[in-house]
Amino acid sequence: MLEDCTITLAVTGASGSIYAAEILRALVVDSRVTKINFVVSENALRVFAEEMHLSGRNGLAEKLLGASSPKIQQHPETDIGANIASGSYPTDAMIILPCSMGTLAAIANGLAANLIQRAADVCLKERRPLILCVRETPLNRIHLRNMQLASDAGATIFPVIPTLYNLPQTTTEMARQFVSRVLTHIGLPQPGAYQWQPD
Ligand SMILES: Cc1cc2nc3c(=O)[nH]c(=O)nc-3n(C[C@H](O)[C@H](O)[C@H](O)COP(=O)(O)O)c2cc1C
């Protein structure tokens, strides 16, 4: 179980803005999380515009949450000198939700060309948890190979696949359950999460 933790949350340009909104909300209300380093790729902004009708980078976290949070530090993806770009900065875990095939490819091959890729590279070299919530279908051989490469380097491949056995009634409920699974995986079990209880 994590306590007093610092989490990096990155959002890239794959479909699934609702998951990004829900995980940010869950991290903000979680008293065990003291700091959230938040990075959104340029292409994720395009997806936010399509899926949530949100535009622009300024105040994005506030727009997603409906309020500001002192826990959140948002970084431009171009700021390669941000705190999370260095292994000397203590980060308990990094989650990329959703993770595009492009960002997966860059991480799997060590490109570190923007802050998201560099922060992920740092997590791998420092042997810190890195959760890649990849989203694409169908998968080609390059995607499959990159997932294997990233997994071999220490990342957890956590595909954005919602559960149906909990009978979600809304997309928000579906997203919340997925987010709970991700957070439980890094040591932040969520109150109210569905747990399978066979008779
Ligand atoms: C509406 C929309 C949905 C997209 N969905 C996906 C997706 O599910 N998976 C994916 O790998 N790329 C998807 N893309 C393409 C990525 O945004 C694109 O490959 C981009 O270069 C990823 O850049 P990033 O990883 O720096 O965010 C989508 C693009 C748009 C505009």
The ligand as an SDF file (V2000), in Angstrom:
LIG
                    3D

 31 33  0  0  0  0  0  0  0  0999 V2000
   -9.9500   10.9430  -31.9810 C   0  0  0  0  0  0  0  0  0  0  0  0
   -8.6410   10.2000  -32.0750 C   0  0  0  0  0  0  0  0  0  0  0  0
   -8.5600    8.9240  -31.5320 C   0  0  0  0  0  0  0  0  0  0  0  0
   -7.3690    8.1910  -31.5930 C   0  0  0  0  0  0  0  0  0  0  0  0
   -7.3270    6.9630  -31.0050 N   0  0  0  0  0  0  0  0  0  0  0  0
   -6.1580    6.2930  -30.9660 C   0  0  0  0  0  0  0  0  0  0  0  0
   -6.0690    5.0630  -30.2500 C   0  0  0  0  0  0  0  0  0  0  0  0
   -7.0360    4.5770  -29.6610 O   0  0  0  0  0  0  0  0  0  0  0  0
   -4.8610    4.4490  -30.1900 N   0  0  0  0  0  0  0  0  0  0  0  0
   -3.7360    4.9810  -30.7630 C   0  0  0  0  0  0  0  0  0  0  0  0
   -2.6740    4.3830  -30.6410 O   0  0  0  0  0  0  0  0  0  0  0  0
   -3.7990    6.1370  -31.4720 N   0  0  0  0  0  0  0  0  0  0  0  0
   -4.9690    6.8120  -31.5830 C   0  0  0  0  0  0  0  0  0  0  0  0
   -5.0330    8.0180  -32.2340 N   0  0  0  0  0  0  0  0  0  0  0  0
   -3.8480    8.4840  -32.9660 C   0  0  0  0  0  0  0  0  0  0  0  0
   -2.8240    9.1590  -32.0480 C   0  0  0  0  0  0  0  0  0  0  0  0
   -3.3680   10.3590  -31.5090 O   0  0  0  0  0  0  0  0  0  0  0  0
   -1.5620    9.4890  -32.8570 C   0  0  0  0  0  0  0  0  0  0  0  0
   -0.9070    8.3000  -33.2330 O   0  0  0  0  0  0  0  0  0  0  0  0
   -0.5960   10.3990  -32.1400 C   0  0  0  0  0  0  0  0  0  0  0  0
    0.5720   10.5410  -32.9370 O   0  0  0  0  0  0  0  0  0  0  0  0
   -0.1960    9.8950  -30.7600 C   0  0  0  0  0  0  0  0  0  0  0  0
    0.6870   10.8560  -30.2120 O   0  0  0  0  0  0  0  0  0  0  0  0
    1.0580   10.8870  -28.6570 P   0  0  0  0  0  0  0  0  0  0  0  0
    1.4060    9.5110  -28.2760 O   0  0  0  0  0  0  0  0  0  0  0  0
    2.2330   11.8160  -28.5950 O   0  0  0  0  0  0  0  0  0  0  0  0
   -0.0970   11.4420  -27.9330 O   0  0  0  0  0  0  0  0  0  0  0  0
   -6.2250    8.7560  -32.2210 C   0  0  0  0  0  0  0  0  0  0  0  0
   -6.3110   10.0490  -32.7590 C   0  0  0  0  0  0  0  0  0  0  0  0
   -7.5070   10.7620  -32.6890 C   0  0  0  0  0  0  0  0  0  0  0  0
   -7.5640   12.1490  -33.2670 C   0  0  0  0  0  0  0  0  0  0  0  0
  1  2  1  0
  2  3  1  0
  2 30  2  0
  3  4  2  0
  4  5  1  0
  4 28  1  0
  5  6  2  0
  6  7  1  0
  6 13  1  0
  7  8  2  0
  7  9  1  0
  9 10  1  0
 10 11  2  0
 10 12  1  0
 12 13  2  0
 13 14  1  0
 14 15  1  0
 14 28  1  0
 15 16  1  0
 16 17  1  0
 16 18  1  0
 18 19  1  0
 18 20  1  0
 20 21  1  0
 20 22  1  0
 22 23  1  0
 23 24  1  0
 24 25  2  0
 24 26  1  0
 24 27  1  0
 28 29  2  0
 29 30  1  0
 30 31  1  0
M  END
$$$$
